Amino acid sequence: MPRPLPLAQPDLVASYLEHRAAQGMGTDHKVRWGARTLLARVPDLDSFRGLPLDEQLAFNHETHRFIG
């Protein structure tokens, strides 16, 4: 069984989900997973910009929604 994702920056994830809901967009488990996956790997979002492009693009498309 996979390990649960660490809950990094829960306030940021909650804000992201609230913003999506206010826009009439989905907030299902895939959306939450995308945000939590990125934050588990790159808890300091400013450092995301420092990753090589191939590493940035290697994230799942659900994660790219959060990045955007």
Buried (B, 14 or more C-beta within 10 A) or exposed (E): EEEEBEEBBEEBBEEBBEEBEEEEEEBEEEBBBBBBBBBBBBEEEEEBEEBEEEEBEEBEEBBEBBEE
